[in-house]
Amino acid sequence: MSLFNNIKKNRPSVSIGLLKSLGFPGLANPTDPDLGFEDLLEKVMFATGLNHIIQVNDCETSADWSESDNGTLDYAVGVTGKRVGTNCLLLTETAACDNSQYVSTAHIDESTIISSKFGKRQVDWSDTKYLGFWVYNEDNGDYSVAGEASIAIVSNGVLQTKMPIQAIVDDVHQWFQVDMVAAGWDLTKVEEIRFYANNANTGENLYIDDIIRYQIAYNDAPLYGCSFPIKSAEVLTNGDNVRWTVDGITIGDDSEVVNDLGMGELFGASSTGTAKRDKWVTIPGIHIFLARAAETTAAGEGLIFASATEVEGVGDGLEEKANCKGLEAGADHDDIFCIRGLGATFIS
């Protein structure tokens, strides 16, 4: 099964998996992993803010999904818990579940290869290491114990190991990530994603949004780095001043907001964003990433350490301690988009 075809794709970076399939020297079976070209290339991608990110399912459409046990574990299009776009996937435990009930999708972006054995669309995920998505509940403790929900994939008809989803914190959005390589998943012929429930309670809801796979992780989340998808239907011309939004990059104007990023590079004359989030713009010298807030933060606020794993807003007169800027407002325990850069704006 080939990882590539003749259609030119707009990616933020090269796929190491694709280079392997082409027999690129130094990538296949290095004698010492620490000296292999793959290790070097991945570190260069990390340092420069380049990643290989592919949308799996945008969770916008109910018709993409099905359920194994109607009336036990059910699904619908949700709005309350959406993080990107207009909708998200809503899972509801209508009756007690024992980890055998699941909601699944065979609608996986870029799954174009048909299995003659199973008659299903398949796609090779060997070019990425991580799978991730947004999780959310409302303020009533739903799915608040790790492992009450889990995720797995089906590869060429074989169910891969179920991976427990983290405990969901009330009324905030957090990112969940699976290291697919460490999980031992067969990534060569992926044909289905499944969400399982293992919870004796009933009436609990879990919201899931923006399922993607990617090669480089930072802070247990995707490193967007110096690239970000263009918002669906947004038309950009190379060199436009661009603006970050959670739904994608848009063209800037003279309103001068805190999420303005500067001039964008398209590596072409123009580009129009799609719902698949597969059209990207690059802004050299920046690093967009996710960080967890320890308190309510404001968009544009400088952020400092709150603990070993969380950040908080900087106080007056302490701007020189800021290590990044929040691109959006956040609540306590929210994962928010930030832009890396030391503040260095303090005037004595």
N, C-alpha and C positions, 0 to 999 in steps of 0.2 A: 504494500500500500504506500503510495507516494505522499509525502508531506506537502507537495507543491503542484501547481498547475501553471498554465500560461497566462493567467490573469494577473496583471500588475496590481498589487495591493499597497495601500497607504499604511505603513506600519511605523511606530515610533522608533523601532530598531530592528536589527537583523535577528533572525531566529537561529539560535545555536543548533537546535535540532535539525533545521533545514540544512545548515552547513555540514552537519554530520552525514546526512543522507546523501549529500553531494560528494562525500569523500574528501572534505577539506583537510589538508595536511595538519597533523598535530591534534586533531579533535578526537579521532577514533582510537580507542584503546591506548592512551598514553602510558608509558612504563611507570611513571610517577605522577599521580594526580596533582601534586603540588607544582609540578613543572609543566603540566599540560597546557596547551594553548586555550583549551576550554576554560580553565580556571582563570587565566589571565584575561580572556575576553569578558567573562562575567564580571570580574572586578573592575575592568574599564567601563563597562556598561553601568555598573553601580555608581562609580565615582563621577561619571559624566551626566548621570541622570537619564539614561536611556533604558527602556524596558521593552519587552515583547508582551503586549497585552491584547487579549482577544475576548470580546463579549461572547458569552455562552447563551444567555437568555435574558431579555430585558424585563421579564415579569410583568409586562403590560397587558397581555392578552390571555383571557380565560381559556380560549380554545387550544392553547398550547399544552394544557395540562389534563391529566386524568387521575382517577383515584382507584385504589384496589378494593376498598370496602366502603361503599356509599352508606352514609348514615352513621359511620364510626369515625373515620378521619376524612374530613371534607375540605374542599378548597373553593375559593372564589377570588375575584379581583378585589383587592383592598385599596383603599385610598388613604386612610388614616396613617398607616405606617410607611407610606412611600418615601423614598429618599431621592430617587432620580426619576425624572419623567413625570407621568400623571398617575400611574397605578403601581401596585405591587402584588405579590402573591400572598394570599391570606390562607393559612391552614387553621382549621377549627377541629378540635377534638370533641365531636358530638357525643361520643360514648367512650368508655375506657379503652385504652389501646395497650397492646402488649409487645410492641416492637416488631410486629409482623404486618401492620397496616402501613400503607405508604401512599403518597401523592407523587406522581412522576411526570416527566416530560420526555418525549422523543424529539421535540423541536429544539435542536441544538444548532446555533448559528454555525455555518460553514460545514455542516454535515451533508456531504454530497455523494458519498460512496455508498452504493447499495450492496448489502450482503445477500448473496444468492442463497445462503443457508437459512437465514432468518427473515429475509425480506425487509430489512430495516436499513434506514440511513445510518451511516457510521462516519466517524471522523477520527483522525489520528491526533491525539493530544500530546505526543511525545516531545513536542517543541515547547512545552511549558511545564513548570514544576508545581505551581500552586493553583488552587481553586479557592475563590472567596466570594462573599456576598454580604449585604447588609442584613442585620436582624433587629427586630423591634417588637415590643409589646406595649400595651397600654398599662395604666397604673394599677394593676390588680394582681401582680405576682405570677402571671401566666408564664409557663415554661421557665421558671426561675431556678430550676435545679439542672446542673449540667447533665447531659445525657437523656433528658426527657424528649429531646429530638435528636435525630442523627441524619447524616447524609451518606449516600453511596452512589456509585455509578454502576451501570451494566456495560461490560465490554465483551462484544461478540457472544452475547447470550449468557455470560457468567456474571453473577452479582459479586462485586468487589466488597472488601471489608467495610462495614458501617463505621463511620467516624462520628463520635458524639459532638453535638453542638454545645457551645458554652452556655452557662446560665444566663438568661436574658434579664437585663436590668430594666426596671420599670421606666417606661416613657422616655427612653433615649435610644438613639441609633448607635450601634456598635458594629464593627467589622469582624466577621468570622473567617478564618483561613484554614485550609487543609493543605499540608505538605503531601501532595499526591505520591511523590517518590518514596518518602519515608513510610507512607501508609501501605506501600507495596501494591498499589493499583496497577492493573494492566491498562495502559493508556493508548494502545495501538488501534483499537476498534471500538471507540466509545459510541454507544447508541442510545443511552438513557441516563437520566439523573433521577434519583429517588430521595424523597424526604420521609423518614420514618418517625413515628411517635411511640413513646414508651412511658405512658403516664396514666395512672388510675383515675385522675381527676377528669371531669367533663366540663365542656364549655370554655376551655382555654384556647386562646388565639395566639398565633405566631405569624408575624409579617416578615417576608423575605423579599429582597430587591437587588437588582443589578448584579446578576451572577456573571463573573468573569474568571478567566484563567490567565496566568502570567508567569514570567520567568524570574523576576527579581522582586523580593520582598524586603520591606524595611519597617521595623516596628510592628511586625506581624500583620502587615497590610501591603497592598501594592505600592511600589514606588513609581509615581507618575513622573517625577523628575522634571525635565525640561519640556515635556510634551503632554498634551491633554486633548481628548477628542473634541471635535467641533460639534456644536449643538445641532441637532437634527433640523434640516432645512435652512440653516444659517449659511450664507454665502460669504466667503472671505477671499480677498485678493492678496497675493503675496506682498508682505510688507505692511499690511494693515496693523494699526494699533489694536491689540486684542484684550479682552476682558474675561476673567475666569467666572463661571457660574457652575453650580453643581450639576446642571444639565448639559454643560459643555461650553466651549469657548465661543464667545460672541464678538462682534466688531465693537470697538470702543467709540466714544464720542467725547464732546468737551465737558461732560458732567463730572469727570475726574473723581472716580470712586476708589475705595481702598483695594478692590480686587483687580485693578488695571495692571497688566503685566508687561506692556511694551510691545514692540514690533514683532510680529509673528512670521515665521518662515514655513512655507508650504512645500518647498522643493518642487514648485510648479507655479503656473500663472494664477490659478484660483482653485478653490475646492468648496464643495457643498456638504455639510454634515448630513449623516444618515441616522435612522433609528438604530442601526446596528452598532453605532459609535465606532465606525471603522475608518473615519477620516480624521486625521490628526494635524495639529499645528505645533511647531517647536519654537520655544523662546529660549535662546541660549543663556546659560549662566544662572538659571533658577532651578530649584528643586521643590516640586509640589509633593506633599506626603500627608499622611494621616497621623494625628496625635490625639491622645485622650485627655479631655479637660477635667480638672479637679474641682472646678467651680464654674459658675456662669461667666462666659467670656463674650466680648463684643467683636464684631467684624472689624478687622484692621488693627486690633489690639496687639501690642507686643506681648509675647508669651515667655515666661521664665519657668524654671523647674519648680514643681510643687512636690514631687517625690521622685523616686527612681523611675517611675513609669507614667507620670501624669504631668500636665502643665497647667499654669494659671496665668491670669493677666498681670502685667507688670504695673507697679505703682508709680506715682508721680516722682520724677527725679531719679528713677532707677532704669531709665531706658537702655543704658549701656549693658544691662544684664540680660536683655531680651536675646534669645537665640533663634526666634522665628516669629512670624506674624500670622495671625489667624485670618483666613480668607472669608470666614463666615462666623456667625455667632454660634455659641454652644452652651449646653447646660451641663451640670455636674454629671460626669461619667460619659458624656457624649464623645464620640470620635469625630473630629472636625478636620477639614482640609486646611492645611497651613502651607506657608512658603518659607523655605529655609533661608536664613541669612542673619548674621549677627547684627544687632541693633546699631551700636556705635553712634548713637545720635545724641548722647548726653553732652551738655555744654556746662562746664563748671563756672 
